[in-house]
Amino acid sequence: MAAEAEESCARQATYETRPGAACAPLPSSYRRRDPEATVLHQVVREHLSTFLLECAQEGGLPRFVERDFTAYLECGVLAHGFTRVACAHCKDELLVGYSCKRRGVCPSCNARRAHDTALHLEAAVLPRVPWRQWTLSFPMRLRFLLARDAQALSDVLTLFVRALFAFQRKTARRLGIPHSHTGALAFVQRFGSALQLTPHFHVLLPEAVFKELPADAQVACPRPLPPPDDEEVERLLHTVALRVVGLLRKQGKLENVSCDGVLDALRARAAQARLPLGEVSSPPKRRCAFLEGFSLHANTWVHENDRDNLVRLCGYGARGPLSLERLSRLPDGRVAYRMKRPSASGQTVLVLEPVEFLRRLAALVPPPRTNLVRFFGVFAANARLRKHVVPKPPPQPHPAPVTPPSPAASPAPPSAPAPRHRLPWAQLLQKTFLVDLLTCDKCGGPRRVVACVLSAAVAREILDHLHLPSRPLARSPARDPPQQELCA
């Protein structure tokens, strides 16, 4: 009975447009995507067991960090399930693996999430006004505290946004706008270009305010504001720095900061990491201020009609910590990560041992149930002016008139579903990786889904039948620590 029940569940986890569509022979030209050949997958697969064993000897990592690594090893691997699409004209077929949908280690899922978030914000949230990015970073002594305490990080972000709102309202009153409303969109990032732990904020602020609406108004008309000057940025940073330190001291979080567990120790080490051989001392720039380790940059500006750059700016704020294009492996097995800007000595590559590289990644995994994109002011979910500020959705076509049914007829069908607010899966892959799964590469004809296999056991049987690799590459066993040489 147990075997029959298991077989029934496996059949229910397989969906086919026709019997045998999932296991039909593939064309001879089929070439499968191999995510296991990437440098990151090889490093995680070969050294994850060693890394987890070392952490277990010190108390163990939280479960969400381990799940993030193990889920990445399954991302895109056909042995864990796949979707099969076929061209309606030339019958060319393709197998597409499922993603892990994590937001820490996997660069592919992070890229899709960032692109989806950016397109959604541009189309459904951000109005057509000028936008300015305000970037706030913190001194070394506060990075570990903000990285380990999600509530403290949220309080500091709220404090920073309120200071920006006060600055804009003060500017609006100086221009003769007494009662104004504003809003902001904040991206919380926990990483730097050299894989160091450095929590900071990218806040998109409209360079305009919104006046109080009359009763019959449908759209809030923005009132533009002048750009800030260097002195205003410096004064704003001075105010924010004093308030941040005062808030943390009032909450008692500046004293007796200690590591609690393995993850805190990894975060402390990653927060203290600097660029190799010193940091580049860049010349002063416009609308940039520095004070006791705090820094505030406000020189990135997007015109109201430049929606493409606005999408890129949102994608930059929502991106993940790791780029596969900048990752490589040296002949001696060490990991090389190319930095975005050179160090003071001209060094452009960060070289780490594989286990040390995994330690850096583990420290950058965001904790669960924490929002990395925050909305404030008129863009908040329950804001009264939100519906008058955000872009209006495109008008839906009016349905054709329907003849009223007779009393004896069956009930009317349900109404049409609400319009989508996110991109469909295939369109997101096409916009992110330039891979159009629903258009054939050979003849240009349309592709359609013919089968979905959600069970790993069924997927392996089908892959065996198709003479494809049906087992994921096994993780390497944990290695013993290197033996220290004894002095004679």
CORNOR-V786299 format. One record per residue. RES is the residue in one small letter. SS is DSSP state (alpha for helix, beta for strand, coil for the rest). PHI is phi in whole degrees, 0 to 359 (* if undefined). BURIAL is 1 if it has 9 or more other C-alpha atoms within 8 Angstrom, else 0. Layout:
res=RES ss=SS phi=PHI burial=BURIAL
res=RES ss=SS phi=PHI burial=BURIAL
This chain:
res=m ss=coil phi=* burial=0
res=a ss=alpha phi=296 burial=0
res=a ss=alpha phi=294 burial=0
res=e ss=alpha phi=295 burial=0
res=a ss=alpha phi=295 burial=0
res=e ss=alpha phi=295 burial=0
res=e ss=alpha phi=294 burial=0
res=s ss=alpha phi=295 burial=0
res=c ss=alpha phi=295 burial=0
res=a ss=alpha phi=295 burial=1
res=r ss=alpha phi=294 burial=0
res=q ss=alpha phi=291 burial=0
res=a ss=coil phi=270 burial=1
res=t ss=beta phi=236 burial=1
res=y ss=beta phi=239 burial=0
res=e ss=beta phi=228 burial=1
res=t ss=coil phi=286 burial=0
res=r ss=coil phi=211 burial=0
res=p ss=coil phi=299 burial=0
res=g ss=coil phi=86 burial=0
res=a ss=coil phi=293 burial=1
res=a ss=coil phi=286 burial=1
res=c ss=coil phi=246 burial=1
res=a ss=coil phi=293 burial=0
res=p ss=coil phi=300 burial=0
res=l ss=coil phi=272 burial=0
res=p ss=coil phi=296 burial=0
res=s ss=coil phi=294 burial=0
res=s ss=coil phi=273 burial=0
res=y ss=coil phi=292 burial=0
res=r ss=coil phi=232 burial=0
res=r ss=coil phi=278 burial=0
res=r ss=coil phi=285 burial=0
res=d ss=coil phi=240 burial=0
res=p ss=alpha phi=291 burial=1
res=e ss=alpha phi=286 burial=1
res=a ss=alpha phi=270 burial=0
res=t ss=coil phi=288 burial=0
res=v ss=alpha phi=296 burial=1
res=l ss=alpha phi=297 burial=0
res=h ss=alpha phi=297 burial=1
res=q ss=alpha phi=295 burial=1
res=v ss=alpha phi=294 burial=1
res=v ss=alpha phi=295 burial=1
res=r ss=alpha phi=294 burial=1
res=e ss=alpha phi=275 burial=1
res=h ss=alpha phi=236 burial=1
res=l ss=alpha phi=294 burial=1
res=s ss=alpha phi=298 burial=1
res=t ss=alpha phi=296 burial=1
res=f ss=alpha phi=297 burial=1
res=l ss=alpha phi=292 burial=1
res=l ss=alpha phi=294 burial=1
res=e ss=alpha phi=298 burial=0
res=c ss=alpha phi=291 burial=1
res=a ss=alpha phi=296 burial=1
res=q ss=coil phi=291 burial=0
res=e ss=coil phi=252 burial=0
res=g ss=coil phi=124 burial=0
res=g ss=coil phi=94 burial=1
res=l ss=coil phi=275 burial=1
res=p ss=coil phi=299 burial=0
res=r ss=alpha phi=294 burial=0
res=f ss=alpha phi=292 burial=0
res=v ss=alpha phi=287 burial=1
res=e ss=alpha phi=298 burial=1
res=r ss=alpha phi=297 burial=0
res=d ss=alpha phi=295 burial=1
res=f ss=alpha phi=291 burial=1
res=t ss=alpha phi=293 burial=0
res=a ss=alpha phi=293 burial=1
res=y ss=alpha phi=297 burial=1
res=l ss=alpha phi=295 burial=1
res=e ss=alpha phi=262 burial=1
res=c ss=coil phi=291 burial=1
res=g ss=coil phi=78 burial=1
res=v ss=coil phi=276 burial=1
res=l ss=alpha phi=296 burial=1
res=a ss=alpha phi=295 burial=1
res=h ss=alpha phi=259 burial=1
res=g ss=coil phi=124 burial=1
res=f ss=beta phi=199 burial=1
res=t ss=beta phi=245 burial=1
res=r ss=beta phi=248 burial=1
res=v ss=beta phi=242 burial=1
res=a ss=beta phi=225 burial=1
res=c ss=beta phi=282 burial=1
res=a ss=coil phi=285 burial=1
res=h ss=coil phi=259 burial=0
res=c ss=coil phi=267 burial=0
res=k ss=coil phi=65 burial=0
res=d ss=coil phi=290 burial=1
res=e ss=beta phi=233 burial=1
res=l ss=beta phi=213 burial=1
res=l ss=beta phi=253 burial=1
res=v ss=beta phi=237 burial=1
res=g ss=beta phi=283 burial=1
res=y ss=coil phi=269 burial=1
res=s ss=coil phi=267 burial=0
res=c ss=coil phi=275 burial=1
res=k ss=coil phi=62 burial=0
res=r ss=coil phi=269 burial=1
res=r ss=coil phi=236 burial=1
res=g ss=coil phi=245 burial=1
res=v ss=coil phi=268 burial=1
res=c ss=coil phi=288 burial=1
res=p ss=alpha phi=292 burial=1
res=s ss=alpha phi=295 burial=0
res=c ss=alpha phi=292 burial=1
res=n ss=alpha phi=296 burial=1
res=a ss=alpha phi=294 burial=1
res=r ss=alpha phi=295 burial=1
res=r ss=alpha phi=295 burial=1
res=a ss=alpha phi=296 burial=1
res=h ss=alpha phi=292 burial=1
res=d ss=alpha phi=297 burial=1
res=t ss=alpha phi=297 burial=1
res=a ss=alpha phi=296 burial=1
res=l ss=alpha phi=293 burial=1
res=h ss=alpha phi=295 burial=1
res=l ss=alpha phi=295 burial=1
res=e ss=alpha phi=293 burial=1
res=a ss=alpha phi=273 burial=0
res=a ss=alpha phi=234 burial=1
res=v ss=coil phi=233 burial=1
res=l ss=coil phi=272 burial=1
res=p ss=coil phi=287 burial=0
res=r ss=coil phi=275 burial=0
res=v ss=coil phi=223 burial=1
res=p ss=coil phi=294 burial=1
res=w ss=beta phi=233 burial=1
res=r ss=beta phi=231 burial=1
res=q ss=beta phi=264 burial=1
res=w ss=beta phi=249 burial=1
res=t ss=beta phi=247 burial=1
res=l ss=beta phi=244 burial=1
res=s ss=beta phi=238 burial=1
res=f ss=coil phi=236 burial=1
res=p ss=coil phi=291 burial=1
res=m ss=alpha phi=302 burial=1
res=r ss=alpha phi=289 burial=0
res=l ss=alpha phi=259 burial=0
res=r ss=alpha phi=295 burial=1
res=f ss=alpha phi=295 burial=1
res=l ss=alpha phi=298 burial=1
res=l ss=alpha phi=287 burial=1
res=a ss=alpha phi=288 burial=1
res=r ss=alpha phi=270 burial=0
res=d ss=coil phi=245 burial=0
res=a ss=alpha phi=295 burial=1
res=q ss=alpha phi=292 burial=0
res=a ss=alpha phi=296 burial=1
res=l ss=alpha phi=297 burial=1
res=s ss=alpha phi=294 burial=0
res=d ss=alpha phi=296 burial=0
res=v ss=alpha phi=292 burial=1
res=l ss=alpha phi=297 burial=1
res=t ss=alpha phi=299 burial=0
res=l ss=alpha phi=298 burial=1
res=f ss=alpha phi=296 burial=1
res=v ss=alpha phi=294 burial=1
res=r ss=alpha phi=296 burial=0
res=a ss=alpha phi=295 burial=1
res=l ss=alpha phi=294 burial=1
res=f ss=alpha phi=297 burial=1
res=a ss=alpha phi=297 burial=0
res=f ss=alpha phi=297 burial=1
res=q ss=alpha phi=291 burial=1
res=r ss=alpha phi=294 burial=1
res=k ss=alpha phi=294 burial=0
res=t ss=alpha phi=296 burial=1
res=a ss=alpha phi=294 burial=1
res=r ss=alpha phi=295 burial=1
res=r ss=alpha phi=293 burial=0
res=l ss=coil phi=267 burial=0
res=g ss=coil phi=89 burial=0
res=i ss=coil phi=247 burial=1
res=p ss=coil phi=288 burial=0
res=h ss=coil phi=244 burial=0
res=s ss=beta phi=230 burial=1
res=h ss=beta phi=233 burial=1
res=t ss=coil phi=218 burial=1
res=g ss=beta phi=208 burial=1
res=a ss=beta phi=206 burial=1
res=l ss=beta phi=236 burial=1
res=a ss=beta phi=242 burial=1
res=f ss=beta phi=251 burial=1
res=v ss=beta phi=261 burial=1
res=q ss=beta phi=246 burial=1
res=r ss=beta phi=241 burial=1
res=f ss=beta phi=221 burial=1
res=g ss=coil phi=242 burial=1
res=s ss=coil phi=289 burial=0
res=a ss=coil phi=253 burial=1
res=l ss=coil phi=61 burial=1
res=q ss=coil phi=269 burial=1
res=l ss=beta phi=276 burial=1
res=t ss=beta phi=214 burial=1
res=p ss=beta phi=299 burial=1
res=h ss=beta phi=204 burial=1
res=f ss=beta phi=240 burial=1
res=h ss=beta phi=246 burial=1
res=v ss=beta phi=250 burial=1
res=l ss=beta phi=269 burial=1
res=l ss=beta phi=238 burial=1
res=p ss=beta phi=294 burial=1
res=e ss=coil phi=277 burial=1
res=a ss=beta phi=193 burial=1
res=v ss=beta phi=237 burial=1
res=f ss=beta phi=244 burial=1
res=k ss=beta phi=280 burial=1
res=e ss=coil phi=297 burial=0
res=l ss=coil phi=274 burial=0
res=p ss=coil phi=289 burial=0
res=a ss=coil phi=295 burial=0
res=d ss=coil phi=262 burial=0
res=a ss=coil phi=281 burial=0
res=q ss=coil phi=248 burial=0
res=v ss=coil phi=230 burial=0
res=a ss=coil phi=279 burial=1
res=c ss=coil phi=274 burial=0
res=p ss=beta phi=285 burial=1
res=r ss=beta phi=248 burial=0
res=p ss=beta phi=293 burial=0
res=l ss=coil phi=241 burial=1
res=p ss=coil phi=287 burial=0
res=p ss=coil phi=292 burial=0
res=p ss=coil phi=288 burial=0
res=d ss=coil phi=262 burial=0
res=d ss=alpha phi=296 burial=1
res=e ss=alpha phi=294 burial=0
res=e ss=alpha phi=295 burial=0
res=v ss=alpha phi=296 burial=1
res=e ss=alpha phi=295 burial=1
res=r ss=alpha phi=295 burial=0
res=l ss=alpha phi=295 burial=1
res=l ss=alpha phi=295 burial=1
res=h ss=alpha phi=300 burial=1
res=t ss=alpha phi=296 burial=1
res=v ss=alpha phi=294 burial=1
res=a ss=alpha phi=298 burial=1
res=l ss=alpha phi=297 burial=0
res=r ss=alpha phi=290 burial=1
res=v ss=alpha phi=296 burial=1
res=v ss=alpha phi=296 burial=0
res=g ss=alpha phi=296 burial=0
res=l ss=alpha phi=295 burial=0
res=l ss=alpha phi=294 burial=1
res=r ss=alpha phi=290 burial=1
res=k ss=alpha phi=295 burial=0
res=q ss=coil phi=281 burial=0
res=g ss=coil phi=72 burial=0
res=k ss=coil phi=258 burial=1
res=l ss=coil phi=270 burial=0
res=e ss=coil phi=256 burial=0
res=n ss=coil phi=56 burial=0
res=v ss=coil phi=278 burial=0
res=s ss=coil phi=227 burial=0
res=c ss=coil phi=277 burial=0
res=d ss=coil phi=238 burial=0
res=g ss=coil phi=106 burial=1
res=v ss=alpha phi=292 burial=1
res=l ss=alpha phi=296 burial=1
res=d ss=alpha phi=296 burial=1
res=a ss=alpha phi=295 burial=1
res=l ss=alpha phi=295 burial=1
res=r ss=alpha phi=295 burial=1
res=a ss=alpha phi=298 burial=1
res=r ss=alpha phi=291 burial=0
res=a ss=alpha phi=289 burial=1
res=a ss=alpha phi=288 burial=1
res=q ss=coil phi=273 burial=1
res=a ss=coil phi=290 burial=0
res=r ss=coil phi=244 burial=0
res=l ss=coil phi=296 burial=1
res=p ss=coil phi=302 burial=0
res=l ss=coil phi=58 burial=0
res=g ss=coil phi=93 burial=1
res=e ss=coil phi=246 burial=1
res=v ss=coil phi=285 burial=0
res=s ss=coil phi=269 burial=0
res=s ss=coil phi=282 burial=0
res=p ss=coil phi=293 burial=0
res=p ss=coil phi=297 burial=0
res=k ss=coil phi=242 burial=0
res=r ss=coil phi=289 burial=0
res=r ss=coil phi=54 burial=1
res=c ss=beta phi=230 burial=1
res=a ss=beta phi=221 burial=1
res=f ss=beta phi=225 burial=1
res=l ss=beta phi=205 burial=1
res=e ss=coil phi=50 burial=0
res=g ss=coil phi=92 burial=0
res=f ss=beta phi=282 burial=1
res=s ss=beta phi=218 burial=1
res=l ss=beta phi=224 burial=1
res=h ss=beta phi=243 burial=1
res=a ss=beta phi=220 burial=1
res=n ss=beta phi=257 burial=1
res=t ss=beta phi=267 burial=0
res=w ss=beta phi=226 burial=1
res=v ss=beta phi=234 burial=1
res=h ss=coil phi=292 burial=1
res=e ss=coil phi=295 burial=1
res=n ss=coil phi=262 burial=0
res=d ss=coil phi=267 burial=0
res=r ss=alpha phi=286 burial=1
res=d ss=alpha phi=295 burial=0
res=n ss=alpha phi=293 burial=0
res=l ss=alpha phi=294 burial=1
res=v ss=alpha phi=296 burial=1
res=r ss=alpha phi=295 burial=1
res=l ss=alpha phi=293 burial=0
res=c ss=alpha phi=293 burial=1
res=g ss=alpha phi=296 burial=1
res=y ss=alpha phi=293 burial=0
res=g ss=alpha phi=289 burial=1
res=a ss=coil phi=264 burial=1
res=r ss=coil phi=288 burial=1
res=g ss=coil phi=269 burial=1
res=p ss=coil phi=281 burial=1
res=l ss=coil phi=233 burial=0
res=s ss=coil phi=240 burial=0
res=l ss=alpha phi=294 burial=0
res=e ss=alpha phi=293 burial=0
res=r ss=alpha phi=261 burial=0
res=l ss=beta phi=254 burial=1
res=s ss=beta phi=212 burial=0
res=r ss=beta phi=232 burial=1
res=l ss=coil phi=277 burial=0
res=p ss=coil phi=300 burial=0
res=d ss=coil phi=275 burial=0
res=g ss=coil phi=96 burial=0
res=r ss=coil phi=286 burial=1
res=v ss=beta phi=257 burial=1
res=a ss=beta phi=246 burial=1
res=y ss=beta phi=237 burial=1
res=r ss=beta phi=283 burial=1
res=m ss=coil phi=276 burial=1
res=k ss=coil phi=286 burial=0
res=r ss=coil phi=223 burial=0
res=p ss=coil phi=286 burial=1
res=s ss=coil phi=279 burial=1
res=a ss=coil phi=296 burial=1
res=s ss=coil phi=271 burial=0
res=g ss=coil phi=93 burial=0
res=q ss=coil phi=287 burial=0
res=t ss=coil phi=242 burial=1
res=v ss=beta phi=234 burial=1
res=l ss=beta phi=264 burial=1
res=v ss=beta phi=250 burial=0
res=l ss=beta phi=225 burial=1
res=e ss=coil phi=292 burial=1
res=p ss=alpha phi=303 burial=1
res=v ss=alpha phi=291 burial=1
res=e ss=alpha phi=295 burial=0
res=f ss=alpha phi=298 burial=1
res=l ss=alpha phi=293 burial=1
res=r ss=alpha phi=297 burial=1
res=r ss=alpha phi=297 burial=1
res=l ss=alpha phi=297 burial=1
res=a ss=alpha phi=298 burial=1
res=a ss=alpha phi=291 burial=1
res=l ss=alpha phi=267 burial=1
res=v ss=coil phi=292 burial=1
res=p ss=coil phi=290 burial=0
res=p ss=coil phi=294 burial=0
res=p ss=coil phi=290 burial=0
res=r ss=coil phi=59 burial=0
res=t ss=coil phi=238 burial=0
res=n ss=coil phi=278 burial=0
res=l ss=coil phi=265 burial=0
res=v ss=beta phi=234 burial=1
res=r ss=beta phi=236 burial=0
res=f ss=beta phi=242 burial=1
res=f ss=beta phi=225 burial=1
res=g ss=beta phi=66 burial=1
res=v ss=coil phi=289 burial=1
res=f ss=coil phi=266 burial=1
res=a ss=coil phi=294 burial=1
res=a ss=coil phi=299 burial=0
res=n ss=coil phi=256 burial=0
res=a ss=coil phi=292 burial=1
res=r ss=coil phi=292 burial=0
res=l ss=coil phi=268 burial=0
res=r ss=alpha phi=301 burial=1
res=k ss=alpha phi=293 burial=0
res=h ss=alpha phi=268 burial=0
res=v ss=alpha phi=253 burial=1
res=v ss=coil phi=291 burial=1
res=p ss=coil phi=299 burial=1
res=k ss=coil phi=281 burial=0
res=p ss=coil phi=293 burial=0
res=p ss=coil phi=298 burial=0
res=p ss=coil phi=295 burial=0
res=q ss=coil phi=275 burial=0
res=p ss=coil phi=296 burial=0
res=h ss=coil phi=287 burial=0
res=p ss=coil phi=292 burial=0
res=a ss=coil phi=294 burial=0
res=p ss=coil phi=297 burial=0
res=v ss=coil phi=245 burial=0
res=t ss=coil phi=291 burial=0
res=p ss=coil phi=301 burial=0
res=p ss=coil phi=286 burial=0
res=s ss=coil phi=286 burial=0
res=p ss=coil phi=301 burial=0
res=a ss=coil phi=274 burial=0
res=a ss=coil phi=284 burial=0
res=s ss=coil phi=288 burial=0
res=p ss=coil phi=297 burial=0
res=a ss=coil phi=293 burial=0
res=p ss=coil phi=292 burial=0
res=p ss=coil phi=295 burial=0
res=s ss=coil phi=291 burial=0
res=a ss=coil phi=295 burial=0
res=p ss=coil phi=294 burial=0
res=a ss=coil phi=294 burial=0
res=p ss=coil phi=297 burial=0
res=r ss=coil phi=292 burial=0
res=h ss=coil phi=248 burial=0
res=r ss=coil phi=230 burial=0
res=l ss=coil phi=287 burial=1
res=p ss=coil phi=298 burial=0
res=w ss=alpha phi=302 burial=0
res=a ss=alpha phi=293 burial=1
res=q ss=alpha phi=294 burial=1
res=l ss=alpha phi=294 burial=1
res=l ss=alpha phi=297 burial=1
res=q ss=alpha phi=292 burial=1
res=k ss=alpha phi=284 burial=1
res=t ss=alpha phi=274 burial=1
res=f ss=alpha phi=247 burial=0
res=l ss=coil phi=58 burial=0
res=v ss=coil phi=239 burial=0
res=d ss=coil phi=265 burial=1
res=l ss=coil phi=284 burial=1
res=l ss=coil phi=261 burial=1
res=t ss=beta phi=228 burial=1
res=c ss=coil phi=291 burial=1
res=d ss=coil phi=287 burial=0
res=k ss=coil phi=270 burial=0
res=c ss=coil phi=252 burial=0
res=g ss=coil phi=79 burial=0
res=g ss=coil phi=283 burial=1
res=p ss=beta phi=284 burial=1
res=r ss=beta phi=258 burial=1
res=r ss=beta phi=221 burial=1
res=v ss=beta phi=286 burial=1
res=v ss=beta phi=249 burial=1
res=a ss=beta phi=198 burial=1
res=c ss=beta phi=229 burial=1
res=v ss=beta phi=246 burial=1
res=l ss=coil phi=257 burial=1
res=s ss=coil phi=261 burial=1
res=a ss=alpha phi=295 burial=1
res=a ss=alpha phi=296 burial=0
res=v ss=alpha phi=293 burial=1
res=a ss=alpha phi=300 burial=1
res=r ss=alpha phi=292 burial=1
res=e ss=alpha phi=296 burial=1
res=i ss=alpha phi=292 burial=1
res=l ss=alpha phi=295 burial=1
res=d ss=alpha phi=299 burial=1
res=h ss=alpha phi=296 burial=0
res=l ss=coil phi=272 burial=1
res=h ss=coil phi=60 burial=0
res=l ss=coil phi=245 burial=0
res=p ss=coil phi=304 burial=0
res=s ss=coil phi=250 burial=1
res=r ss=coil phi=235 burial=0
res=p ss=coil phi=294 burial=0
res=l ss=coil phi=297 burial=0
res=a ss=coil phi=286 burial=0
res=r ss=coil phi=289 burial=1
res=s ss=coil phi=290 burial=1
res=p ss=coil phi=293 burial=0
res=a ss=coil phi=294 burial=1
res=r ss=coil phi=264 burial=0
res=d ss=coil phi=289 burial=0
res=p ss=coil phi=297 burial=0
res=p ss=coil phi=296 burial=0
res=q ss=coil phi=283 burial=0
res=q ss=coil phi=280 burial=0
res=e ss=coil phi=288 burial=0
res=l ss=coil phi=272 burial=0
res=c ss=coil phi=282 burial=0
res=a ss=coil phi=289 burial=0
